[in-house]
Amino acid sequence: YDWDVGNEAVDETGKLRANSVFTQLGPTYIDEAFRAAHAADPKALLFYNDYDIEDADWPKSEGAYQLVKRLKESGVPIHGLGFQSH
């Protein structure tokens, strides 16, 4: 199986969206979501998914890249990046 664990967390400026989860738990809520998903299903592939991240010159693209890079460097179990194109 595979799961989209993080979805549309980066805003158009490249920063994490200040949604209610972010406000309550802070910027590492995504890390914890991936760790919890991995604990629940260790064999599953886990993805971060977002839109408007296909152009490297956009702040949102850079923000998504930096998020995934930080997750990988922190040892968070993330296996891929999904590009929404609908």
PyMOL Python script that loads the backbone (N, CA, C, O; Angstrom):
from pymol import cmd

cmd.read_pdbstr("""\
ATOM      1  N   TYR A   1       0.819  -1.195   0.000  1.00  0.00           N
ATOM      2  CA  TYR A   1       0.000   0.000   0.000  1.00  0.00           C
ATOM      3  C   TYR A   1       0.860   1.253   0.000  1.00  0.00           C
ATOM      4  O   TYR A   1       2.047   1.211   0.321  1.00  0.00           O
ATOM      5  N   ASP A   2       0.245   2.361  -0.363  1.00  0.00           N
ATOM      6  CA  ASP A   2       0.897   3.657  -0.224  1.00  0.00           C
ATOM      7  C   ASP A   2      -0.129   4.665   0.276  1.00  0.00           C
ATOM      8  O   ASP A   2      -1.330   4.523   0.044  1.00  0.00           O
ATOM      9  N   TRP A   3       0.373   5.690   0.970  1.00  0.00           N
ATOM     10  CA  TRP A   3      -0.501   6.680   1.592  1.00  0.00           C
ATOM     11  C   TRP A   3       0.040   8.079   1.362  1.00  0.00           C
ATOM     12  O   TRP A   3       1.246   8.313   1.448  1.00  0.00           O
ATOM     13  N   ASP A   4      -0.858   9.004   1.071  1.00  0.00           N
ATOM     14  CA  ASP A   4      -0.512  10.423   1.088  1.00  0.00           C
ATOM     15  C   ASP A   4      -0.666  10.876   2.539  1.00  0.00           C
ATOM     16  O   ASP A   4      -1.782  11.016   3.039  1.00  0.00           O
ATOM     17  N   VAL A   5       0.441  11.098   3.194  1.00  0.00           N
ATOM     18  CA  VAL A   5       0.415  11.453   4.616  1.00  0.00           C
ATOM     19  C   VAL A   5       0.348  12.968   4.782  1.00  0.00           C
ATOM     20  O   VAL A   5      -0.440  13.481   5.576  1.00  0.00           O
ATOM     21  N   GLY A   6       1.177  13.671   4.031  1.00  0.00           N
ATOM     22  CA  GLY A   6       1.143  15.128   4.045  1.00  0.00           C
ATOM     23  C   GLY A   6       0.495  15.618   2.763  1.00  0.00           C
ATOM     24  O   GLY A   6       0.760  15.083   1.686  1.00  0.00           O
ATOM     25  N   ASN A   7      -0.350  16.629   2.873  1.00  0.00           N
ATOM     26  CA  ASN A   7      -1.048  17.108   1.690  1.00  0.00           C
ATOM     27  C   ASN A   7      -1.252  18.618   1.763  1.00  0.00           C
ATOM     28  O   ASN A   7      -1.854  19.133   2.704  1.00  0.00           O
ATOM     29  N   GLU A   8      -0.743  19.310   0.759  1.00  0.00           N
ATOM     30  CA  GLU A   8      -0.945  20.759   0.607  1.00  0.00           C
ATOM     31  C   GLU A   8      -0.566  21.537   1.867  1.00  0.00           C
ATOM     32  O   GLU A   8      -1.307  22.424   2.292  1.00  0.00           O
ATOM     33  N   ALA A   9       0.564  21.217   2.457  1.00  0.00           N
ATOM     34  CA  ALA A   9       1.004  21.884   3.681  1.00  0.00           C
ATOM     35  C   ALA A   9       1.782  23.161   3.413  1.00  0.00           C
ATOM     36  O   ALA A   9       1.978  23.968   4.321  1.00  0.00           O
ATOM     37  N   VAL A  10       2.229  23.353   2.174  1.00  0.00           N
ATOM     38  CA  VAL A  10       3.050  24.517   1.820  1.00  0.00           C
ATOM     39  C   VAL A  10       2.182  25.543   1.101  1.00  0.00           C
ATOM     40  O   VAL A  10       1.431  25.205   0.187  1.00  0.00           O
ATOM     41  N   ASP A  11       2.296  26.810   1.527  1.00  0.00           N
ATOM     42  CA  ASP A  11       1.505  27.856   0.865  1.00  0.00           C
ATOM     43  C   ASP A  11       2.255  28.436  -0.330  1.00  0.00           C
ATOM     44  O   ASP A  11       3.360  27.993  -0.644  1.00  0.00           O
ATOM     45  N   GLU A  12       1.669  29.409  -0.988  1.00  0.00           N
ATOM     46  CA  GLU A  12       2.248  29.979  -2.212  1.00  0.00           C
ATOM     47  C   GLU A  12       3.548  30.742  -1.972  1.00  0.00           C
ATOM     48  O   GLU A  12       4.298  31.001  -2.913  1.00  0.00           O
ATOM     49  N   THR A  13       3.821  31.106  -0.712  1.00  0.00           N
ATOM     50  CA  THR A  13       5.069  31.808  -0.393  1.00  0.00           C
ATOM     51  C   THR A  13       6.197  30.839  -0.053  1.00  0.00           C
ATOM     52  O   THR A  13       7.341  31.252   0.139  1.00  0.00           O
ATOM     53  N   GLY A  14       5.870  29.548   0.022  1.00  0.00           N
ATOM     54  CA  GLY A  14       6.873  28.540   0.340  1.00  0.00           C
ATOM     55  C   GLY A  14       6.940  28.189   1.814  1.00  0.00           C
ATOM     56  O   GLY A  14       7.783  27.387   2.217  1.00  0.00           O
ATOM     57  N   LYS A  15       6.073  28.770   2.624  1.00  0.00           N
ATOM     58  CA  LYS A  15       6.043  28.479   4.061  1.00  0.00           C
ATOM     59  C   LYS A  15       4.949  27.481   4.365  1.00  0.00           C
ATOM     60  O   LYS A  15       4.011  27.304   3.588  1.00  0.00           O
ATOM     61  N   LEU A  16       5.085  26.827   5.516  1.00  0.00           N
ATOM     62  CA  LEU A  16       4.022  25.922   5.939  1.00  0.00           C
ATOM     63  C   LEU A  16       2.753  26.717   6.203  1.00  0.00           C
ATOM     64  O   LEU A  16       2.795  27.801   6.786  1.00  0.00           O
ATOM     65  N   ARG A  17       1.629  26.169   5.768  1.00  0.00           N
ATOM     66  CA  ARG A  17       0.345  26.827   6.003  1.00  0.00           C
ATOM     67  C   ARG A  17       0.078  26.895   7.508  1.00  0.00           C
ATOM     68  O   ARG A  17       0.280  25.917   8.229  1.00  0.00           O
ATOM     69  N   ALA A  18      -0.368  28.040   7.964  1.00  0.00           N
ATOM     70  CA  ALA A  18      -0.692  28.224   9.374  1.00  0.00           C
ATOM     71  C   ALA A  18      -2.126  27.756   9.629  1.00  0.00           C
ATOM     72  O   ALA A  18      -2.985  28.547  10.017  1.00  0.00           O
ATOM     73  N   ASN A  19      -2.372  26.470   9.409  1.00  0.00           N
ATOM     74  CA  ASN A  19      -3.699  25.905   9.638  1.00  0.00           C
ATOM     75  C   ASN A  19      -3.859  25.548  11.114  1.00  0.00           C
ATOM     76  O   ASN A  19      -2.945  25.777  11.906  1.00  0.00           O
ATOM     77  N   SER A  20      -4.991  25.000  11.486  1.00  0.00           N
ATOM     78  CA  SER A  20      -5.245  24.708  12.896  1.00  0.00           C
ATOM     79  C   SER A  20      -4.285  23.660  13.464  1.00  0.00           C
ATOM     80  O   SER A  20      -3.898  23.745  14.629  1.00  0.00           O
ATOM     81  N   VAL A  21      -3.906  22.690  12.663  1.00  0.00           N
ATOM     82  CA  VAL A  21      -2.963  21.670  13.137  1.00  0.00           C
ATOM     83  C   VAL A  21      -1.597  22.306  13.388  1.00  0.00           C
ATOM     84  O   VAL A  21      -0.967  22.045  14.412  1.00  0.00           O
ATOM     85  N   PHE A  22      -1.146  23.130  12.461  1.00  0.00           N
ATOM     86  CA  PHE A  22       0.120  23.847  12.619  1.00  0.00           C
ATOM     87  C   PHE A  22       0.082  24.711  13.882  1.00  0.00           C
ATOM     88  O   PHE A  22       1.036  24.729  14.659  1.00  0.00           O
ATOM     89  N   THR A  23      -1.018  25.420  14.077  1.00  0.00           N
ATOM     90  CA  THR A  23      -1.158  26.306  15.232  1.00  0.00           C
ATOM     91  C   THR A  23      -1.134  25.521  16.538  1.00  0.00           C
ATOM     92  O   THR A  23      -0.541  25.968  17.519  1.00  0.00           O
ATOM     93  N   GLN A  24      -1.773  24.356  16.555  1.00  0.00           N
ATOM     94  CA  GLN A  24      -1.853  23.546  17.776  1.00  0.00           C
ATOM     95  C   GLN A  24      -0.560  22.786  18.069  1.00  0.00           C
ATOM     96  O   GLN A  24      -0.141  22.707  19.224  1.00  0.00           O
ATOM     97  N   LEU A  25       0.082  22.225  17.032  1.00  0.00           N
ATOM     98  CA  LEU A  25       1.198  21.299  17.241  1.00  0.00           C
ATOM     99  C   LEU A  25       2.557  21.833  16.810  1.00  0.00           C
ATOM    100  O   LEU A  25       3.588  21.278  17.191  1.00  0.00           O
ATOM    101  N   GLY A  26       2.571  22.898  16.027  1.00  0.00           N
ATOM    102  CA  GLY A  26       3.832  23.454  15.563  1.00  0.00           C
ATOM    103  C   GLY A  26       4.278  22.860  14.246  1.00  0.00           C
ATOM    104  O   GLY A  26       3.611  21.984  13.696  1.00  0.00           O
ATOM    105  N   PRO A  27       5.418  23.339  13.729  1.00  0.00           N
ATOM    106  CA  PRO A  27       5.865  22.976  12.387  1.00  0.00           C
ATOM    107  C   PRO A  27       6.288  21.516  12.216  1.00  0.00           C
ATOM    108  O   PRO A  27       6.423  21.052  11.083  1.00  0.00           O
ATOM    109  N   THR A  28       6.497  20.795  13.291  1.00  0.00           N
ATOM    110  CA  THR A  28       6.904  19.389  13.133  1.00  0.00           C
ATOM    111  C   THR A  28       5.713  18.428  13.132  1.00  0.00           C
ATOM    112  O   THR A  28       5.892  17.215  13.232  1.00  0.00           O
ATOM    113  N   TYR A  29       4.504  18.971  13.019  1.00  0.00           N
ATOM    114  CA  TYR A  29       3.336  18.086  12.983  1.00  0.00           C
ATOM    115  C   TYR A  29       3.410  17.125  11.805  1.00  0.00           C
ATOM    116  O   TYR A  29       2.919  15.999  11.892  1.00  0.00           O
ATOM    117  N   ILE A  30       4.010  17.552  10.720  1.00  0.00           N
ATOM    118  CA  ILE A  30       4.126  16.672   9.553  1.00  0.00           C
ATOM    119  C   ILE A  30       5.072  15.511   9.859  1.00  0.00           C
ATOM    120  O   ILE A  30       4.804  14.371   9.480  1.00  0.00           O
ATOM    121  N   ASP A  31       6.165  15.801  10.535  1.00  0.00           N
ATOM    122  CA  ASP A  31       7.100  14.749  10.940  1.00  0.00           C
ATOM    123  C   ASP A  31       6.358  13.675  11.734  1.00  0.00           C
ATOM    124  O   ASP A  31       6.490  12.479  11.472  1.00  0.00           O
ATOM    125  N   GLU A  32       5.573  14.136  12.713  1.00  0.00           N
ATOM    126  CA  GLU A  32       4.852  13.201  13.576  1.00  0.00           C
ATOM    127  C   GLU A  32       3.801  12.409  12.807  1.00  0.00           C
ATOM    128  O   GLU A  32       3.572  11.235  13.096  1.00  0.00           O
ATOM    129  N   ALA A  33       3.165  13.047  11.832  1.00  0.00           N
ATOM    130  CA  ALA A  33       2.180  12.332  11.015  1.00  0.00           C
ATOM    131  C   ALA A  33       2.837  11.199  10.233  1.00  0.00           C
ATOM    132  O   ALA A  33       2.289  10.099  10.158  1.00  0.00           O
ATOM    133  N   PHE A  34       4.009  11.460   9.651  1.00  0.00           N
ATOM    134  CA  PHE A  34       4.720  10.414   8.906  1.00  0.00           C
ATOM    135  C   PHE A  34       5.184   9.304   9.838  1.00  0.00           C
ATOM    136  O   PHE A  34       5.096   8.126   9.490  1.00  0.00           O
ATOM    137  N   ARG A  35       5.671   9.661  11.002  1.00  0.00           N
ATOM    138  CA  ARG A  35       6.122   8.632  11.955  1.00  0.00           C
ATOM    139  C   ARG A  35       4.943   7.773  12.421  1.00  0.00           C
ATOM    140  O   ARG A  35       5.065   6.554  12.541  1.00  0.00           O
ATOM    141  N   ALA A  36       3.804   8.417  12.681  1.00  0.00           N
ATOM    142  CA  ALA A  36       2.620   7.673  13.113  1.00  0.00           C
ATOM    143  C   ALA A  36       2.126   6.749  11.993  1.00  0.00           C
ATOM    144  O   ALA A  36       1.754   5.604  12.252  1.00  0.00           O
ATOM    145  N   ALA A  37       2.123   7.236  10.771  1.00  0.00           N
ATOM    146  CA  ALA A  37       1.694   6.400   9.640  1.00  0.00           C
ATOM    147  C   ALA A  37       2.626   5.206   9.469  1.00  0.00           C
ATOM    148  O   ALA A  37       2.174   4.093   9.201  1.00  0.00           O
ATOM    149  N   HIS A  38       3.915   5.437   9.624  1.00  0.00           N
ATOM    150  CA  HIS A  38       4.886   4.350   9.498  1.00  0.00           C
ATOM    151  C   HIS A  38       4.703   3.325  10.623  1.00  0.00           C
ATOM    152  O   HIS A  38       4.797   2.120  10.393  1.00  0.00           O
ATOM    153  N   ALA A  39       4.443   3.809  11.829  1.00  0.00           N
ATOM    154  CA  ALA A  39       4.215   2.900  12.956  1.00  0.00           C
ATOM    155  C   ALA A  39       2.958   2.065  12.736  1.00  0.00           C
ATOM    156  O   ALA A  39       2.917   0.888  13.096  1.00  0.00           O
ATOM    157  N   ALA A  40       1.935   2.674  12.145  1.00  0.00           N
ATOM    158  CA  ALA A  40       0.681   1.958  11.893  1.00  0.00           C
ATOM    159  C   ALA A  40       0.798   0.939  10.768  1.00  0.00           C
ATOM    160  O   ALA A  40       0.127  -0.093  10.786  1.00  0.00           O
ATOM    161  N   ASP A  41       1.657   1.231   9.782  1.00  0.00           N
ATOM    162  CA  ASP A  41       1.793   0.349   8.613  1.00  0.00           C
ATOM    163  C   ASP A  41       3.227   0.430   8.098  1.00  0.00           C
ATOM    164  O   ASP A  41       3.488   1.135   7.123  1.00  0.00           O
ATOM    165  N   PRO A  42       4.159  -0.279   8.735  1.00  0.00           N
ATOM    166  CA  PRO A  42       5.585  -0.167   8.397  1.00  0.00           C
ATOM    167  C   PRO A  42       5.941  -0.538   6.964  1.00  0.00           C
ATOM    168  O   PRO A  42       6.992  -0.127   6.473  1.00  0.00           O
ATOM    169  N   LYS A  43       5.096  -1.303   6.282  1.00  0.00           N
ATOM    170  CA  LYS A  43       5.392  -1.720   4.912  1.00  0.00           C
ATOM    171  C   LYS A  43       4.885  -0.733   3.859  1.00  0.00           C
ATOM    172  O   LYS A  43       5.243  -0.839   2.687  1.00  0.00           O
ATOM    173  N   ALA A  44       4.061   0.215   4.269  1.00  0.00           N
ATOM    174  CA  ALA A  44       3.466   1.156   3.320  1.00  0.00           C
ATOM    175  C   ALA A  44       4.472   2.191   2.850  1.00  0.00           C
ATOM    176  O   ALA A  44       5.378   2.574   3.591  1.00  0.00           O
ATOM    177  N   LEU A  45       4.305   2.641   1.615  1.00  0.00           N
ATOM    178  CA  LEU A  45       5.080   3.758   1.080  1.00  0.00           C
ATOM    179  C   LEU A  45       4.336   5.039   1.430  1.00  0.00           C
ATOM    180  O   LEU A  45       3.122   5.129   1.252  1.00  0.00           O
ATOM    181  N   LEU A  46       5.072   6.031   1.930  1.00  0.00           N
ATOM    182  CA  LEU A  46       4.465   7.264   2.431  1.00  0.00           C
ATOM    183  C   LEU A  46       4.888   8.446   1.575  1.00  0.00           C
ATOM    184  O   LEU A  46       6.066   8.598   1.252  1.00  0.00           O
ATOM    185  N   PHE A  47       3.918   9.288   1.208  1.00  0.00           N
ATOM    186  CA  PHE A  47       4.156  10.389   0.276  1.00  0.00           C
ATOM    187  C   PHE A  47       3.689  11.726   0.831  1.00  0.00           C
ATOM    188  O   PHE A  47       2.742  11.803   1.613  1.00  0.00           O
ATOM    189  N   TYR A  48       4.382  12.778   0.402  1.00  0.00           N
ATOM    190  CA  TYR A  48       3.899  14.143   0.563  1.00  0.00           C
ATOM    191  C   TYR A  48       3.323  14.554  -0.784  1.00  0.00           C
ATOM    192  O   TYR A  48       3.932  14.279  -1.819  1.00  0.00           O
ATOM    193  N   ASN A  49       2.170  15.203  -0.796  1.00  0.00           N
ATOM    194  CA  ASN A  49       1.460  15.535  -2.024  1.00  0.00           C
ATOM    195  C   ASN A  49       1.121  17.026  -2.043  1.00  0.00           C
ATOM    196  O   ASN A  49       0.687  17.575  -1.030  1.00  0.00           O
ATOM    197  N   ASP A  50       1.318  17.686  -3.195  1.00  0.00           N
ATOM    198  CA  ASP A  50       0.977  19.110  -3.292  1.00  0.00           C
ATOM    199  C   ASP A  50       0.757  19.502  -4.747  1.00  0.00           C
ATOM    200  O   ASP A  50       1.040  18.731  -5.664  1.00  0.00           O
ATOM    201  N   TYR A  51       0.246  20.714  -4.941  1.00  0.00           N
ATOM    202  CA  TYR A  51      -0.015  21.249  -6.279  1.00  0.00           C
ATOM    203  C   TYR A  51       0.878  22.462  -6.521  1.00  0.00           C
ATOM    204  O   TYR A  51       1.424  23.033  -5.578  1.00  0.00           O
ATOM    205  N   ASP A  52       1.024  22.853  -7.778  1.00  0.00           N
ATOM    206  CA  ASP A  52       1.844  24.008  -8.179  1.00  0.00           C
ATOM    207  C   ASP A  52       3.283  23.921  -7.676  1.00  0.00           C
ATOM    208  O   ASP A  52       3.853  24.918  -7.235  1.00  0.00           O
ATOM    209  N   ILE A  53       3.862  22.733  -7.745  1.00  0.00           N
ATOM    210  CA  ILE A  53       5.258  22.574  -7.321  1.00  0.00           C
ATOM    211  C   ILE A  53       6.142  22.055  -8.453  1.00  0.00           C
ATOM    212  O   ILE A  53       7.272  21.627  -8.219  1.00  0.00           O
ATOM    213  N   GLU A  54       5.623  22.095  -9.675  1.00  0.00           N
ATOM    214  CA  GLU A  54       6.385  21.547 -10.801  1.00  0.00           C
ATOM    215  C   GLU A  54       7.407  22.517 -11.367  1.00  0.00           C
ATOM    216  O   GLU A  54       8.286  22.090 -12.115  1.00  0.00           O
ATOM    217  N   ASP A  55       7.333  23.792 -11.047  1.00  0.00           N
ATOM    218  CA  ASP A  55       8.271  24.792 -11.567  1.00  0.00           C
ATOM    219  C   ASP A  55       9.286  25.143 -10.489  1.00  0.00           C
ATOM    220  O   ASP A  55       8.916  25.657  -9.434  1.00  0.00           O
ATOM    221  N   ALA A  56      10.552  24.873 -10.744  1.00  0.00           N
ATOM    222  CA  ALA A  56      11.604  25.085  -9.749  1.00  0.00           C
ATOM    223  C   ALA A  56      11.775  26.544  -9.354  1.00  0.00           C
ATOM    224  O   ALA A  56      12.366  26.829  -8.312  1.00  0.00           O
ATOM    225  N   ASP A  57      11.278  27.465 -10.152  1.00  0.00           N
ATOM    226  CA  ASP A  57      11.448  28.888  -9.852  1.00  0.00           C
ATOM    227  C   ASP A  57      10.366  29.449  -8.935  1.00  0.00           C
ATOM    228  O   ASP A  57      10.427  30.627  -8.583  1.00  0.00           O
ATOM    229  N   TRP A  58       9.401  28.667  -8.547  1.00  0.00           N
ATOM    230  CA  TRP A  58       8.302  29.152  -7.705  1.00  0.00           C
ATOM    231  C   TRP A  58       8.645  28.985  -6.233  1.00  0.00           C
ATOM    232  O   TRP A  58       9.226  27.968  -5.855  1.00  0.00           O
ATOM    233  N   PRO A  59       8.300  29.962  -5.389  1.00  0.00           N
ATOM    234  CA  PRO A  59       8.555  29.830  -3.948  1.00  0.00           C
ATOM    235  C   PRO A  59       7.885  28.591  -3.348  1.00  0.00           C
ATOM    236  O   PRO A  59       8.449  27.949  -2.462  1.00  0.00           O
ATOM    237  N   LYS A  60       6.694  28.258  -3.824  1.00  0.00           N
ATOM    238  CA  LYS A  60       6.008  27.075  -3.304  1.00  0.00           C
ATOM    239  C   LYS A  60       6.803  25.811  -3.608  1.00  0.00           C
ATOM    240  O   LYS A  60       6.897  24.919  -2.765  1.00  0.00           O
ATOM    241  N   SER A  61       7.374  25.728  -4.804  1.00  0.00           N
ATOM    242  CA  SER A  61       8.200  24.567  -5.171  1.00  0.00           C
ATOM    243  C   SER A  61       9.400  24.445  -4.245  1.00  0.00           C
ATOM    244  O   SER A  61       9.714  23.357  -3.760  1.00  0.00           O
ATOM    245  N   GLU A  62      10.063  25.556  -4.004  1.00  0.00           N
ATOM    246  CA  GLU A  62      11.226  25.556  -3.114  1.00  0.00           C
ATOM    247  C   GLU A  62      10.811  25.158  -1.700  1.00  0.00           C
ATOM    248  O   GLU A  62      11.525  24.411  -1.030  1.00  0.00           O
ATOM    249  N   GLY A  63       9.668  25.650  -1.247  1.00  0.00           N
ATOM    250  CA  GLY A  63       9.178  25.296   0.080  1.00  0.00           C
ATOM    251  C   GLY A  63       8.899  23.813   0.214  1.00  0.00           C
ATOM    252  O   GLY A  63       9.244  23.205   1.228  1.00  0.00           O
ATOM    253  N   ALA A  64       8.273  23.220  -0.802  1.00  0.00           N
ATOM    254  CA  ALA A  64       7.998  21.782  -0.779  1.00  0.00           C
ATOM    255  C   ALA A  64       9.302  20.995  -0.810  1.00  0.00           C
ATOM    256  O   ALA A  64       9.451  19.999  -0.101  1.00  0.00           O
ATOM    257  N   TYR A  65      10.248  21.446  -1.636  1.00  0.00           N
ATOM    258  CA  TYR A  65      11.549  20.781  -1.699  1.00  0.00           C
ATOM    259  C   TYR A  65      12.236  20.828  -0.337  1.00  0.00           C
ATOM    260  O   TYR A  65      12.744  19.813   0.139  1.00  0.00           O
ATOM    261  N   GLN A  66      12.252  21.998   0.286  1.00  0.00           N
ATOM    262  CA  GLN A  66      12.905  22.145   1.589  1.00  0.00           C
ATOM    263  C   GLN A  66      12.210  21.301   2.657  1.00  0.00           C
ATOM    264  O   GLN A  66      12.871  20.741   3.531  1.00  0.00           O
ATOM    265  N   LEU A  67      10.890  21.207   2.589  1.00  0.00           N
ATOM    266  CA  LEU A  67      10.158  20.377   3.539  1.00  0.00           C
ATOM    267  C   LEU A  67      10.571  18.916   3.399  1.00  0.00           C
ATOM    268  O   LEU A  67      10.924  18.275   4.389  1.00  0.00           O
ATOM    269  N   VAL A  68      10.529  18.390   2.190  1.00  0.00           N
ATOM    270  CA  VAL A  68      10.879  16.983   1.974  1.00  0.00           C
ATOM    271  C   VAL A  68      12.343  16.732   2.308  1.00  0.00           C
ATOM    272  O   VAL A  68      12.678  15.699   2.887  1.00  0.00           O
ATOM    273  N   LYS A  69      13.209  17.661   1.950  1.00  0.00           N
ATOM    274  CA  LYS A  69      14.628  17.532   2.284  1.00  0.00           C
ATOM    275  C   LYS A  69      14.821  17.456   3.798  1.00  0.00           C
ATOM    276  O   LYS A  69      15.568  16.611   4.291  1.00  0.00           O
ATOM    277  N   ARG A  70      14.141  18.348   4.539  1.00  0.00           N
ATOM    278  CA  ARG A  70      14.269  18.350   6.001  1.00  0.00           C
ATOM    279  C   ARG A  70      13.744  17.046   6.589  1.00  0.00           C
ATOM    280  O   ARG A  70      14.347  16.482   7.501  1.00  0.00           O
ATOM    281  N   LEU A  71      12.619  16.571   6.063  1.00  0.00           N
ATOM    282  CA  LEU A  71      12.078  15.305   6.554  1.00  0.00           C
ATOM    283  C   LEU A  71      13.074  14.172   6.338  1.00  0.00           C
ATOM    284  O   LEU A  71      13.341  13.390   7.251  1.00  0.00           O
ATOM    285  N   LYS A  72      13.627  14.084   5.120  1.00  0.00           N
ATOM    286  CA  LYS A  72      14.607  13.032   4.817  1.00  0.00           C
ATOM    287  C   LYS A  72      15.831  13.130   5.722  1.00  0.00           C
ATOM    288  O   LYS A  72      16.293  12.128   6.269  1.00  0.00           O
ATOM    289  N   GLU A  73      16.356  14.355   5.876  1.00  0.00           N
ATOM    290  CA  GLU A  73      17.556  14.555   6.695  1.00  0.00           C
ATOM    291  C   GLU A  73      17.305  14.266   8.171  1.00  0.00           C
ATOM    292  O   GLU A  73      18.232  13.946   8.915  1.00  0.00           O
ATOM    293  N   SER A  74      16.042  14.380   8.590  1.00  0.00           N
ATOM    294  CA  SER A  74      15.679  14.109   9.988  1.00  0.00           C
ATOM    295  C   SER A  74      15.349  12.640  10.233  1.00  0.00           C
ATOM    296  O   SER A  74      15.018  12.248  11.351  1.00  0.00           O
ATOM    297  N   GLY A  75      15.441  11.841   9.192  1.00  0.00           N
ATOM    298  CA  GLY A  75      15.155  10.420   9.336  1.00  0.00           C
ATOM    299  C   GLY A  75      13.676  10.077   9.351  1.00  0.00           C
ATOM    300  O   GLY A  75      13.293   8.980   9.756  1.00  0.00           O
ATOM    301  N   VAL A  76      12.846  11.010   8.911  1.00  0.00           N
ATOM    302  CA  VAL A  76      11.404  10.772   8.846  1.00  0.00           C
ATOM    303  C   VAL A  76      11.131   9.807   7.684  1.00  0.00           C
ATOM    304  O   VAL A  76      11.669   9.990   6.592  1.00  0.00           O
ATOM    305  N   PRO A  77      10.303   8.788   7.913  1.00  0.00           N
ATOM    306  CA  PRO A  77      10.033   7.815   6.849  1.00  0.00           C
ATOM    307  C   PRO A  77       9.108   8.392   5.769  1.00  0.00           C
ATOM    308  O   PRO A  77       7.883   8.314   5.871  1.00  0.00           O
ATOM    309  N   ILE A  78       9.719   8.966   4.748  1.00  0.00           N
ATOM    310  CA  ILE A  78       8.978   9.484   3.592  1.00  0.00           C
ATOM    311  C   ILE A  78       9.591   8.853   2.347  1.00  0.00           C
ATOM    312  O   ILE A  78      10.813   8.786   2.215  1.00  0.00           O
ATOM    313  N   HIS A  79       8.749   8.397   1.449  1.00  0.00           N
ATOM    314  CA  HIS A  79       9.234   7.639   0.296  1.00  0.00           C
ATOM    315  C   HIS A  79       9.031   8.318  -1.044  1.00  0.00           C
ATOM    316  O   HIS A  79       9.550   7.847  -2.056  1.00  0.00           O
ATOM    317  N   GLY A  80       8.293   9.409  -1.072  1.00  0.00           N
ATOM    318  CA  GLY A  80       8.086  10.043  -2.358  1.00  0.00           C
ATOM    319  C   GLY A  80       7.308  11.341  -2.252  1.00  0.00           C
ATOM    320  O   GLY A  80       6.820  11.730  -1.191  1.00  0.00           O
ATOM    321  N   LEU A  81       7.217  11.990  -3.399  1.00  0.00           N
ATOM    322  CA  LEU A  81       6.553  13.278  -3.541  1.00  0.00           C
ATOM    323  C   LEU A  81       5.535  13.167  -4.661  1.00  0.00           C
ATOM    324  O   LEU A  81       5.859  12.743  -5.770  1.00  0.00           O
ATOM    325  N   GLY A  82       4.293  13.554  -4.361  1.00  0.00           N
ATOM    326  CA  GLY A  82       3.239  13.518  -5.363  1.00  0.00           C
ATOM    327  C   GLY A  82       2.965  14.905  -5.910  1.00  0.00           C
ATOM    328  O   GLY A  82       2.874  15.875  -5.158  1.00  0.00           O
ATOM    329  N   PHE A  83       2.835  14.993  -7.236  1.00  0.00           N
ATOM    330  CA  PHE A  83       2.520  16.249  -7.917  1.00  0.00           C
ATOM    331  C   PHE A  83       1.063  16.198  -8.358  1.00  0.00           C
ATOM    332  O   PHE A  83       0.709  15.403  -9.228  1.00  0.00           O
ATOM    333  N   GLN A  84       0.223  17.030  -7.772  1.00  0.00           N
ATOM    334  CA  GLN A  84      -1.172  17.092  -8.198  1.00  0.00           C
ATOM    335  C   GLN A  84      -1.231  17.808  -9.544  1.00  0.00           C
ATOM    336  O   GLN A  84      -0.594  18.843  -9.739  1.00  0.00           O
ATOM    337  N   SER A  85      -1.980  17.257 -10.442  1.00  0.00           N
ATOM    338  CA  SER A  85      -2.087  17.879 -11.770  1.00  0.00           C
ATOM    339  C   SER A  85      -3.503  17.753 -12.319  1.00  0.00           C
ATOM    340  O   SER A  85      -3.703  17.457 -13.497  1.00  0.00           O
ATOM    341  N   HIS A  86      -4.454  17.975 -11.471  1.00  0.00           N
ATOM    342  CA  HIS A  86      -5.851  17.879 -11.904  1.00  0.00           C
ATOM    343  C   HIS A  86      -6.468  19.250 -12.019  1.00  0.00           C
ATOM    344  O   HIS A  86      -7.641  19.372 -12.371  1.00  0.00           O
TER     345      HIS A  86
END
""", "prot")
cmd.dss("prot")
cmd.show_as("cartoon", "prot")
cmd.util.cbc("prot")
cmd.orient("prot")
